[in-house]
Amino acid sequence: MRAAFLGYPIDLLTMAETVELAHRAMRSRQRLQHVALNVAKFVNMQSDPVLAADVANSDVVGIDGMGILWGARALGLPATSRVAGVDLLAELLAVCAQEGFKPYFLGATSAVLDRALQVARERHPSLVFAGWHDGYFKREQENEVVRDIQSSAADCLFIGMPTPRKERFLAAHRDDLGVPFIMGVGGAFDVLAGTVRRAPVRLQKLGLEWLYRIYQEPGRMWWRYAKTNALFAGVLAQALIRQGLRHPLGAPGALPPGPSRIGG
């Protein structure tokens, strides 16, 4: 189900529903681009119209962050769960191993990427990769990377590059890659490789993963999360006030115009 959230589309899907959409795309060889929406990306979209358009034009806009989930519920949308990008990656690697689909990893440093590939193979001995490439290629090497993905016959492409670089890469090349399922995974390769630890499950459910990241990297992360969380809270508060004035009984917002983009 597609809904409008603070002026942007989101898809209210469970993990099982998202996995099924990806599975269907790989079986049919029909392109499906998934983007995982979290608070940091949403805040960046406010000042980056190109990024906002890239996200809005994706086929599936999944709820990645607890802040987005809570915000959607506060606005009356029937959002039941988040679909964290790192968890979706794990689920889809299992599907690939079971069904014989071949993934392609693009992103991270060579060392992190090599370790992520090794861990994925250890977890799924039958998994066969179509290919891989680190994310530190120069602009003049971009076409070479695209050609490597095209020739790999990959069934799914996971891109571990920062926002908005991965969104710009996909906007430029997604229709030419020849890969059915495409997904940005942010820092999931670092998690898979074990170079970054995820927060304990209890903190994840409380929406405090950002606090755990600050604990791990205080010098780099504290200002980023303080800024993005404050800005998101301000945008959400304004929307709740406007909605309260328009709909005193708390009726949810309307769906965005036009058909859902889920499935192509």
BAMIKOL-886419 format. One record per residue: y negated, z, x negated of N, C-alpha, C in turn; residue number from 1. Coordinates in steps of 0.2 Angstrom, whole numbers, m for minus. Each point is the difference from the previous one (the first is absolute). Layout:
<lumgus>
> n_v / n_w / n_u / ca_v / ca_w / ca_u / c_v / c_w / c_u / num
> Y / Z / X / Y / Z / X / Y / Z / X / NUM
...
</lumgus>
This chain:
<lumgus>
> n_v / n_w / n_u / ca_v / ca_w / ca_u / c_v / c_w / c_u / num
> 6 / 0 / m4 / m6 / 0 / 4 / m6 / 0 / m4 / 1
> m4 / m5 / 1 / m7 / 0 / m4 / m5 / 3 / 4 / 2
> m4 / 4 / m4 / m6 / 4 / 3 / m6 / m1 / m4 / 3
> m6 / 2 / 3 / m6 / 0 / m4 / m1 / 7 / m2 / 4
> m2 / 1 / m7 / m1 / 6 / m3 / m7 / 0 / m4 / 5
> m5 / 3 / 3 / m7 / 0 / m3 / m2 / m7 / m2 / 6
> 1 / m5 / 4 / m2 / m7 / m1 / 5 / m4 / m4 / 7
> 6 / 2 / m1 / 5 / m4 / m4 / 7 / 1 / 3 / 8
> 4 / m5 / m1 / 6 / 0 / 3 / 5 / 4 / m4 / 9
> 4 / 4 / 4 / 6 / 3 / m3 / 6 / m1 / 5 / 10
> 6 / 0 / m3 / 6 / m1 / 4 / 4 / 7 / 0 / 11
> 1 / 2 / 6 / 3 / 7 / 2 / 8 / m1 / m1 / 12
> 3 / 0 / m6 / 7 / m1 / m1 / 3 / 6 / m3 / 13
> 6 / 1 / 1 / 4 / 5 / m3 / 3 / m4 / m7 / 14
> 3 / 4 / m4 / 4 / m2 / m6 / 5 / m5 / 2 / 15
> 4 / 2 / 5 / 6 / m5 / 2 / m3 / m7 / 3 / 16
> m5 / 1 / 3 / m3 / m7 / 3 / m3 / m4 / m5 / 17
> m3 / 3 / m5 / m3 / m3 / m6 / 5 / m4 / m4 / 18
> 6 / 4 / m2 / 5 / m3 / m3 / 3 / m5 / 3 / 19
> 1 / 0 / 7 / 3 / m5 / 4 / m4 / m7 / m1 / 20
> m7 / 1 / 1 / m4 / m6 / m1 / 0 / m3 / m7 / 21
> 1 / 4 / m5 / 1 / m3 / m7 / 6 / m3 / 0 / 22
> 6 / 3 / 3 / 6 / m3 / m1 / 0 / m7 / 4 / 23
> m3 / 0 / 6 / 0 / m6 / 4 / m4 / m6 / m4 / 24
> m5 / 2 / m3 / m4 / m5 / m4 / 4 / m3 / m6 / 25
> 4 / 5 / m3 / 4 / m3 / m6 / 6 / m4 / 3 / 26
> 3 / 2 / 5 / 5 / m4 / 3 / m2 / m7 / 2 / 27
> m6 / 0 / 3 / m3 / m7 / 3 / m4 / m4 / m5 / 28
> m2 / 3 / m5 / m4 / m3 / m5 / m7 / m1 / 2 / 29
> m2 / 4 / 5 / m7 / m1 / 3 / m4 / 5 / m3 / 30
> m6 / m2 / m3 / m4 / 5 / m4 / m3 / 6 / 5 / 31
> 0 / 6 / m3 / m2 / 6 / 3 / m4 / 4 / m5 / 32
> m6 / 1 / 0 / m4 / 4 / m5 / m1 / 6 / 3 / 33
> 2 / 6 / m3 / m1 / 7 / 2 / m6 / 3 / m5 / 34
> m4 / 3 / 3 / m5 / 4 / m4 / 0 / 7 / 3 / 35
> 0 / 5 / m5 / 1 / 7 / 1 / m7 / 3 / 0 / 36
> m2 / 3 / 6 / m7 / 2 / 1 / 0 / 8 / m1 / 37
> m4 / 2 / m5 / m2 / 7 / m1 / m7 / 1 / 0 / 38
> m2 / 7 / m1 / m7 / 2 / 0 / m4 / m4 / m5 / 39
> 2 / 0 / m6 / m4 / m3 / m6 / m1 / m7 / 2 / 40
> 5 / m4 / 2 / m1 / m7 / 1 / m5 / m1 / 6 / 41
> 1 / 4 / 5 / m4 / 0 / 6 / m8 / 1 / m2 / 42
> m1 / 5 / m4 / m7 / 1 / m3 / m2 / m6 / m4 / 43
> 4 / m3 / m4 / m2 / m5 / m4 / m2 / m6 / 4 / 44
> 3 / m1 / 6 / m1 / m6 / 5 / m7 / 1 / 3 / 45
> m3 / 6 / 0 / m6 / 1 / 3 / m6 / m4 / m4 / 46
> 1 / 0 / m7 / m5 / m3 / m4 / 3 / m7 / m3 / 47
> 6 / m2 / 2 / 2 / m6 / m3 / 3 / m5 / 6 / 48
> m4 / m4 / 2 / 2 / m4 / 6 / 5 / m5 / m2 / 49
> 1 / m2 / m6 / 5 / m4 / m2 / 7 / 3 / 1 / 50
> 0 / 7 / m3 / 6 / 4 / 1 / 2 / 1 / 7 / 51
> m5 / 1 / 4 / 1 / 2 / 7 / 3 / m6 / 4 / 52
> m3 / m6 / m2 / 3 / m6 / 3 / 7 / m2 / m3 / 53
> 2 / 2 / m6 / 6 / m1 / m2 / 5 / 4 / 3 / 54
> m2 / 7 / 2 / 5 / 4 / 3 / 0 / m2 / 7 / 55
> m5 / m2 / 4 / 0 / m2 / 7 / 4 / m6 / 1 / 56
> 1 / m4 / m5 / 3 / m6 / 0 / 8 / 0 / m2 / 57
> 2 / 6 / m1 / 7 / 1 / m2 / 4 / 0 / 7 / 58
> 6 / m1 / m1 / 5 / m1 / 6 / 2 / 7 / 3 / 59
> 0 / 5 / m5 / 2 / 7 / 2 / m5 / 5 / m4 / 60
> m3 / 4 / 4 / m5 / 5 / m3 / 4 / 7 / 1 / 61
> 3 / 2 / m4 / 4 / 6 / 1 / m4 / 7 / m2 / 62
> 2 / 5 / 4 / m4 / 6 / m2 / 4 / 4 / m5 / 63
> m4 / 0 / m6 / 3 / 3 / m6 / m2 / 7 / m1 / 64
> m6 / 2 / 1 / m2 / 6 / m1 / 0 / 5 / 6 / 65
> 1 / 7 / m1 / m1 / 4 / 5 / m7 / 1 / 3 / 66
> m5 / m2 / m4 / m6 / 0 / 3 / m1 / m5 / 5 / 67
> 2 / m6 / m1 / 0 / m5 / 5 / 4 / 2 / 6 / 68
> 6 / 3 / m1 / 4 / 2 / 6 / m3 / 5 / 4 / 69
> m3 / 5 / m3 / m4 / 5 / 4 / m6 / m3 / 3 / 70
> m3 / m4 / m3 / m6 / m3 / 3 / 1 / m5 / 6 / 71
> 6 / m3 / m1 / 2 / m4 / 6 / 2 / 4 / 6 / 72
> 3 / 5 / m1 / 2 / 5 / 5 / m6 / 3 / 3 / 73
> m5 / 2 / m4 / m6 / 3 / 3 / m4 / m5 / 4 / 74
> 1 / m6 / m1 / m4 / m5 / 4 / 4 / m2 / 6 / 75
> 6 / 3 / 1 / 4 / m1 / 6 / 5 / m6 / m1 / 76
> 1 / m2 / m6 / 5 / m5 / m1 / 7 / 3 / 0 / 77
> 6 / m4 / 2 / 6 / 3 / 0 / 4 / m1 / m6 / 78
> m3 / 2 / m6 / 3 / 0 / m6 / 5 / 6 / m1 / 79
> 6 / m2 / m2 / 5 / 5 / 0 / 2 / 2 / m7 / 80
> m1 / m4 / m5 / 2 / 1 / m7 / m4 / m4 / m5 / 81
> 0 / 2 / m6 / m2 / m4 / m5 / 6 / m4 / m3 / 82
> m2 / m5 / m4 / 5 / m4 / m4 / m3 / m1 / m7 / 83
> 2 / 5 / m4 / m3 / 0 / m7 / 3 / m5 / m4 / 84
> m4 / m4 / m3 / 2 / m6 / m4 / 5 / 2 / m5 / 85
> 0 / 5 / m3 / 6 / 2 / m5 / 6 / 1 / 3 / 86
> 0 / 3 / 6 / 6 / 1 / 4 / 3 / m7 / 3 / 87
> m5 / m4 / 2 / 2 / m7 / 3 / 3 / m4 / m6 / 88
> m2 / 1 / m6 / 3 / m4 / m6 / 7 / 2 / m1 / 89
> 1 / 7 / 0 / 7 / 3 / m1 / 5 / m3 / 6 / 90
> m3 / 0 / 6 / 5 / m2 / 5 / 1 / m8 / 0 / 91
> m5 / m4 / m2 / 1 / m7 / m1 / 5 / m2 / m6 / 92
> m1 / 4 / m5 / 5 / m1 / m6 / 7 / 1 / 2 / 93
> 1 / 5 / 4 / 7 / 1 / 3 / 2 / m5 / 4 / 94
> m4 / m3 / 4 / 1 / m6 / 4 / 2 / m6 / m4 / 95
> m4 / m1 / m5 / 1 / m6 / m5 / 7 / 1 / m3 / 96
> 2 / 6 / m2 / 6 / 1 / m3 / 6 / m1 / 5 / 97
> m1 / 2 / 6 / 6 / m1 / 5 / 0 / m7 / 2 / 98
> m5 / m4 / 1 / 0 / m6 / 3 / m1 / m6 / m5 / 99
> 0 / 2 / m7 / m1 / m5 / m5 / m7 / m4 / m1 / 100
> m5 / 3 / 3 / m7 / m2 / m1 / m2 / 1 / m7 / 101
> m4 / m4 / m2 / m2 / 1 / m7 / m8 / 1 / 0 / 102
> m2 / 6 / m3 / m7 / 2 / 0 / m3 / m2 / m7 / 103
> m7 / m1 / 0 / m4 / m1 / m6 / m5 / 5 / 0 / 104
> 0 / 4 / m6 / m5 / 5 / m2 / m6 / m3 / m4 / 105
> m6 / 1 / 3 / m6 / m2 / m4 / m5 / 6 / 0 / 106
> m1 / 2 / m6 / m5 / 5 / m1 / 2 / 5 / m5 / 107
> m4 / 5 / m1 / 1 / 6 / m5 / m1 / m3 / m7 / 108
> 1 / 5 / m5 / 1 / m2 / m7 / 7 / m2 / m1 / 109
> 1 / m4 / m6 / 7 / m2 / m2 / 5 / 6 / 0 / 110
> m2 / 5 / m3 / 4 / 6 / m1 / 2 / 3 / 7 / 111
> m5 / 1 / 4 / 1 / 3 / 7 / 5 / m5 / 4 / 112
> m2 / m6 / m1 / 4 / m5 / 4 / 7 / 0 / m2 / 113
> 1 / 0 / m7 / 7 / 0 / m2 / 4 / 6 / 2 / 114
> m3 / 6 / 0 / 3 / 6 / 3 / 1 / 0 / 7 / 115
> m4 / m3 / 4 / 1 / m1 / 7 / 5 / m4 / 2 / 116
> 1 / m6 / m4 / 6 / m4 / 1 / 6 / 3 / m1 / 117
> 0 / 4 / m6 / 6 / 4 / m2 / 3 / 5 / 5 / 118
> m5 / 3 / 3 / 1 / 6 / 5 / 3 / m4 / 6 / 119
> m3 / m5 / 2 / 2 / m4 / 6 / 7 / m2 / 0 / 120
> 2 / m3 / m6 / 7 / m2 / m1 / 5 / 6 / 0 / 121
> m2 / 5 / m3 / 4 / 6 / 0 / 1 / 3 / 7 / 122
> m5 / m1 / 4 / 1 / 3 / 7 / 4 / m5 / 4 / 123
> m1 / m7 / m2 / 4 / m5 / 4 / 3 / m5 / m5 / 124
> 6 / 2 / m2 / 3 / m5 / m5 / 1 / m7 / 2 / 125
> 0 / m1 / 7 / 1 / m7 / 2 / m6 / m4 / 0 / 126
> m6 / 3 / m1 / m7 / m3 / 1 / m1 / m5 / m6 / 127
> m2 / m6 / 2 / m1 / m5 / m4 / m8 / m2 / 1 / 128
> m4 / 0 / m6 / m7 / m2 / 1 / m1 / m7 / m1 / 129
> m4 / m3 / 4 / m2 / m7 / m1 / m5 / m1 / m6 / 130
> m4 / 6 / m2 / m4 / m1 / m6 / m5 / 6 / 0 / 131
> m4 / 0 / m5 / m5 / 6 / m1 / m5 / m2 / m5 / 132
> m6 / 3 / 1 / m5 / m1 / m5 / m5 / 5 / 1 / 133
> m3 / 3 / m6 / m4 / 5 / 0 / m7 / m2 / 3 / 134
> m4 / 5 / 2 / m6 / m1 / 3 / m6 / m2 / m4 / 135
> 1 / 0 / m7 / m6 / 0 / m4 / m1 / m7 / m3 / 136
> 0 / m5 / 4 / m1 / m7 / m2 / m7 / m2 / 1 / 137
> m2 / m4 / m4 / m7 / m3 / 1 / m1 / m5 / 5 / 138
> m6 / m1 / 2 / m2 / m5 / 6 / 3 / m7 / m2 / 139
> 0 / m2 / m6 / 2 / m6 / m2 / 8 / m1 / 0 / 140
> 3 / 6 / 0 / 7 / 0 / 1 / 3 / 0 / 7 / 141
> m5 / 1 / 5 / 2 / 1 / 7 / 4 / m5 / 2 / 142
> m1 / m7 / m1 / 4 / m5 / 3 / 7 / 0 / m3 / 143
> 0 / 2 / m6 / 7 / 0 / m4 / 4 / 5 / 4 / 144
> m3 / 6 / 2 / 4 / 5 / 3 / 2 / m2 / 7 / 145
> m5 / m4 / 4 / 2 / m3 / 6 / 6 / m4 / 0 / 146
> 0 / m5 / m5 / 5 / m4 / m1 / 7 / 3 / m2 / 147
> 0 / 6 / m3 / 6 / 3 / m1 / 3 / 3 / 6 / 148
> m5 / 3 / 4 / 2 / 3 / 7 / 3 / m6 / 4 / 149
> m3 / m6 / 0 / 2 / m5 / 4 / 7 / m3 / m2 / 150
> 1 / 0 / m6 / 7 / m3 / m3 / 5 / 6 / 1 / 151
> m1 / 6 / 1 / 5 / 5 / 0 / 4 / 0 / 6 / 152
> m2 / m3 / 6 / 3 / 0 / 6 / 1 / 7 / 3 / 153
> m5 / 4 / m2 / 0 / 7 / 3 / 0 / 1 / 7 / 154
> 3 / 5 / 3 / 0 / 1 / 7 / m5 / 5 / 2 / 155
> m2 / 4 / m5 / m6 / 5 / 1 / m4 / 1 / m6 / 156
> m6 / 1 / 1 / m5 / 1 / m6 / m3 / 7 / 1 / 157
> 0 / 4 / m5 / m3 / 7 / 0 / m5 / 0 / m6 / 158
> m6 / 1 / 2 / m6 / m1 / m4 / m3 / 7 / m2 / 159
> 1 / 3 / m6 / m3 / 6 / m2 / m6 / 0 / m4 / 160
> m5 / m3 / 3 / m7 / m1 / m3 / m5 / 4 / 4 / 161
> m6 / 2 / m3 / m5 / 4 / 3 / m3 / m4 / 6 / 162
> m3 / 3 / 5 / m5 / m3 / 4 / m6 / m1 / m3 / 163
> m4 / m6 / 1 / 2 / m5 / 5 / 3 / m6 / m4 / 164
> 3 / 1 / m6 / 2 / m5 / m4 / 6 / m3 / 4 / 165
> 5 / 4 / 2 / 6 / m3 / 3 / m2 / m4 / 7 / 166
> m5 / 3 / 3 / m2 / m3 / 7 / m3 / m7 / m2 / 167
> m4 / m1 / m5 / m3 / m6 / m2 / 6 / m5 / m3 / 168
> 5 / 3 / m3 / 5 / m5 / m3 / 4 / m3 / 6 / 169
> 1 / 5 / 5 / 4 / m3 / 6 / m4 / m4 / 4 / 170
> m6 / 1 / 1 / m5 / m4 / 4 / 0 / m7 / m3 / 171
> 0 / m1 / m6 / 0 / m6 / m4 / 7 / m4 / 0 / 172
> 5 / 4 / 0 / 7 / m3 / m2 / 5 / 1 / 5 / 173
> m1 / 4 / 5 / 6 / 2 / 4 / 3 / m6 / 4 / 174
> m4 / m5 / 2 / 3 / m6 / 3 / 4 / m5 / m4 / 175
> m1 / 1 / m7 / 3 / m4 / m5 / 6 / 3 / m4 / 176
> 1 / 6 / 1 / 5 / 4 / m4 / 7 / m2 / 2 / 177
> 1 / m2 / 7 / 7 / m1 / 2 / 4 / 6 / 1 / 178
> m3 / 6 / 1 / 4 / 6 / 0 / m1 / 3 / 7 / 179
> 5 / 1 / 4 / 0 / 2 / 7 / m4 / 7 / 1 / 180
> 2 / 5 / m3 / m3 / 6 / 1 / m4 / 2 / m6 / 181
> m6 / 2 / 1 / m5 / 2 / m5 / m3 / 6 / 1 / 182
> 0 / 5 / m5 / m3 / 6 / 1 / m3 / 3 / m6 / 183
> m6 / 3 / 1 / m3 / 4 / m5 / 2 / 7 / 0 / 184
> 2 / 2 / m6 / 3 / 7 / m1 / m4 / 5 / m4 / 185
> m6 / m2 / m2 / m4 / 5 / m4 / 3 / 2 / m6 / 186
> 0 / 7 / 0 / 3 / 3 / m6 / 8 / 2 / 1 / 187
> 3 / m3 / 4 / 7 / 1 / 2 / 5 / m1 / m6 / 188
> m2 / m5 / m5 / 4 / m1 / m5 / 0 / 6 / m5 / 189
> m6 / 3 / m1 / 0 / 6 / m4 / 4 / 6 / 3 / 190
> 0 / 0 / 7 / 4 / 5 / 3 / 8 / m1 / m1 / 191
> 1 / m6 / 1 / 7 / m3 / m1 / 3 / 2 / m7 / 192
> m5 / m2 / m5 / 2 / 1 / m7 / 0 / 7 / m2 / 193
> m3 / 5 / 4 / 0 / 7 / m2 / m6 / 2 / m4 / 194
> m5 / m5 / m1 / m6 / 2 / m4 / m5 / 4 / 4 / 195
> 0 / m1 / 7 / m4 / 4 / 4 / 5 / 3 / 5 / 196
> m1 / 7 / 1 / 4 / 3 / 5 / m3 / 1 / 7 / 197
> 4 / m1 / 5 / m3 / 1 / 7 / m1 / 7 / 2 / 198
> m4 / 1 / 4 / m1 / 7 / 3 / 7 / 3 / 3 / 199
> 1 / 6 / 0 / 6 / 3 / 4 / m1 / m3 / 7 / 200
> 6 / 0 / 4 / 0 / m3 / 6 / m5 / 4 / 5 / 201
> 0 / 7 / m1 / m4 / 4 / 4 / m7 / m2 / 0 / 202
> m3 / m1 / m6 / m6 / m2 / m1 / m2 / m7 / 3 / 203
> 5 / m4 / m1 / 0 / m7 / 3 / m2 / 1 / 8 / 204
> 4 / 4 / 3 / 0 / 1 / 7 / m7 / 3 / 2 / 205
> m2 / 4 / m4 / m7 / 3 / 1 / m6 / m4 / m1 / 206
> 2 / m6 / m3 / m6 / m5 / m2 / m3 / 2 / m6 / 207
> 3 / 4 / m5 / m3 / 2 / m6 / 2 / m3 / m6 / 208
> 3 / m6 / 1 / 2 / m4 / m6 / m6 / m1 / m5 / 209
> m6 / m1 / 3 / m6 / m1 / m4 / m1 / 6 / m5 / 210
> 1 / 6 / 3 / m1 / 6 / m4 / 5 / 1 / m6 / 211
> 6 / m2 / 1 / 5 / 0 / m5 / m2 / m5 / m5 / 212
> m3 / m6 / 2 / m2 / m5 / m5 / m6 / 3 / m5 / 213
> m4 / 4 / 4 / m5 / 3 / m4 / 2 / 5 / m5 / 214
> 6 / 4 / 2 / 3 / 5 / m4 / 3 / m4 / m6 / 215
> 3 / m6 / 1 / 3 / m4 / m6 / m5 / m3 / m5 / 216
> m6 / m3 / 3 / m5 / m3 / m3 / m7 / 2 / 2 / 217
> m2 / 6 / m2 / m6 / 3 / 3 / m6 / m4 / m3 / 218
> 0 / m2 / m6 / m6 / m4 / m2 / m1 / m6 / 3 / 219
> 5 / m4 / 2 / m1 / m6 / 3 / 0 / 0 / 7 / 220
> 3 / 4 / 4 / 1 / 0 / 7 / m4 / 4 / 4 / 221
> m3 / 6 / m3 / m4 / 4 / 5 / m6 / m3 / 3 / 222
> m4 / m4 / m4 / m6 / m3 / 3 / 2 / m5 / 5 / 223
> 5 / m4 / m2 / 3 / m5 / 5 / 2 / 2 / 7 / 224
> 4 / 5 / 0 / 2 / 3 / 6 / m5 / 4 / 4 / 225
> m5 / 4 / m4 / m5 / 3 / 3 / m5 / m5 / 4 / 226
> m1 / m5 / m3 / m5 / m5 / 2 / 3 / m4 / 6 / 227
> 6 / m3 / m1 / 4 / m4 / 6 / 1 / 5 / 6 / 228
> 3 / 6 / m1 / 1 / 4 / 6 / m6 / 2 / 4 / 229
> m6 / 1 / m4 / m6 / 2 / 3 / m2 / m6 / 4 / 230
> 0 / m6 / m3 / m3 / m6 / 4 / 4 / m1 / 6 / 231
> 7 / 0 / m1 / 4 / m1 / 6 / m1 / 5 / 5 / 232
> 0 / 6 / m1 / m2 / 5 / 5 / m6 / m1 / 4 / 233
> m5 / m3 / m4 / m7 / m1 / 3 / 1 / m6 / 5 / 234
> 4 / m5 / m2 / 1 / m6 / 4 / 4 / 2 / 7 / 235
> 5 / 4 / m1 / 4 / 2 / 5 / m4 / 4 / 5 / 236
> m4 / 5 / m3 / m4 / 4 / 4 / m5 / m4 / 5 / 237
> m3 / m5 / m3 / m5 / m4 / 4 / 4 / m3 / 5 / 238
> 6 / m3 / m1 / 4 / m4 / 5 / 2 / 5 / 5 / 239
> 2 / 6 / m1 / 2 / 5 / 5 / m6 / 2 / 4 / 240
> m6 / 1 / m2 / m6 / 1 / 4 / m1 / m6 / 4 / 241
> 0 / m6 / m2 / m1 / m6 / 4 / 5 / 0 / 5 / 242
> 6 / 1 / m1 / 5 / m1 / 5 / 0 / 6 / 5 / 243
> m2 / 6 / m2 / m1 / 5 / 5 / m6 / m1 / 5 / 244
> m5 / m4 / m3 / m6 / m2 / 5 / 2 / m5 / 4 / 245
> 5 / m5 / m2 / 2 / m5 / 4 / 5 / 1 / 5 / 246
> 5 / 5 / m3 / 6 / 1 / 4 / 1 / 8 / 0 / 247
> m4 / 3 / 5 / 1 / 8 / 0 / 7 / 2 / 0 / 248
> 4 / m3 / 3 / 7 / 2 / 1 / 5 / m2 / m6 / 249
> m3 / m3 / m5 / 4 / m1 / m6 / 4 / m6 / 0 / 250
> m2 / m5 / 4 / 4 / m6 / 1 / 0 / m4 / m7 / 251
> 6 / m2 / m2 / 1 / m4 / m6 / m4 / m6 / m1 / 252
> m2 / m2 / m6 / m3 / m7 / 0 / 4 / m6 / 2 / 253
> m4 / m5 / 1 / 4 / m6 / 2 / 3 / m4 / m6 / 254
> 5 / m4 / 2 / 3 / m4 / m5 / m5 / m5 / m3 / 255
> 0 / m3 / m6 / m4 / m5 / m2 / 2 / m6 / 3 / 256
> m5 / m5 / 1 / 1 / m6 / 3 / 5 / m5 / m3 / 257
> 3 / m4 / 3 / 5 / m5 / m3 / 7 / 3 / 0 / 258
> 5 / m4 / m2 / 7 / 2 / 0 / 1 / 4 / m6 / 259
> 5 / 4 / 0 / 2 / 4 / m6 / 3 / m5 / m6 / 260
> m2 / 1 / m6 / 2 / m4 / m5 / 7 / 2 / m3 / 261
> 3 / 5 / 3 / 7 / 2 / m3 / 5 / m6 / 1 / 262
> 3 / m2 / m5 / 5 / m5 / 0 / m3 / m7 / m2 / 263
> m6 / 0 / m2 / m3 / m6 / m3 / m7 / m2 / 3 / 264
</lumgus>
